Amino acid sequence: MRMKLIDDLYDYYKDRLTGDEEDAEAVAMSILDELDRRHVLKLINEMSDEELLGMFGLYVFESLKAKMASEGLGATRPQHVPGVH
């Protein structure tokens, strides 16, 4: 079950969305700029358990990806290659 907010946002913006990830990011950033902590917590309290766990899981996933990237994990690192004499 999706949050009513997501359905409402999609209905409002669907004629202006192209399907790019940047669209979702722009809408999300716009909404976050308008909300204060109290309002965000109110929306979270209205979530089902499934929505809450999904949101937290996505947060953990994205945070771990960012941490691994900042630490250089998964990136191609130059390996020490002994010089040939």
N, C-alpha and C positions, 0 to 999 in steps of 0.2 A: 504494500500500500504506500503510495506516494503522499507526501505532505501536500495539503491543500495549497500552501504557498507556492510550491513548485508548479502545480497545475495552473494557478492563477497567473504566475509570471509567464509561463509558456503561452497561455492564451493571449496575454497582453502583447507579447513580443513576437509571436510566431510569424507574422507577416514581414518582420524585419530581420529575421534570423536566416543565415545562409547555411547553417549546419557546421560551421567551423568551431573549433574549440575556443577560439578567441571571442566568439559571440557569447558563449557561456561565461567566460572569464569576465567580460565587460559587464554583463548583467549582474553577476555576483558581486563584483567590486562596487558597482553603482548601488546595489541594495545594502551592502555592508557600510558604505559611507553614510547611509540614511538611518541606520539602526544604532541604538545605544545598547549597552550591556543588558539592561533590564528587559528590553524588547527581545533581544536574542534569547535570553533565558526563558522568556514567556513562550517563544516559538518552540524551543527545545522541550519545554514541559508539555507541549501539545503533541509531541511526536509519539508514535507507537514505539514499543520496545524494539521492533524490527528496524524502524527508521533510525532510532538512537544508536543501536549497535552498528548499523551500516555507516552512519556518519562517523562514529568513533573509529571504526575499522579503517575507513578511508583516511582519516586524520593520521592514524598510526602509520599506515602504508606510505602516504606521501611524506610524512616527517622522516621515516626511515630512509626513503629514497633520497631525500635532500641531505640527510646526515651522511649517508654513504657517498654521495657525490662530493660533498665538501671534504670528506676524508680521502677521496681518490679511489675508493673501492669500486671495482667494476670498470674503471677507466683503463685504457692501455697505458701502462707505465713503461718507460724505457728500462729494459733489463740490462744488468751489468754484463757487458760482453768483453771477455778478456782480449787484450790486444794481441795481434798476430805478429811475431817477431821474425 
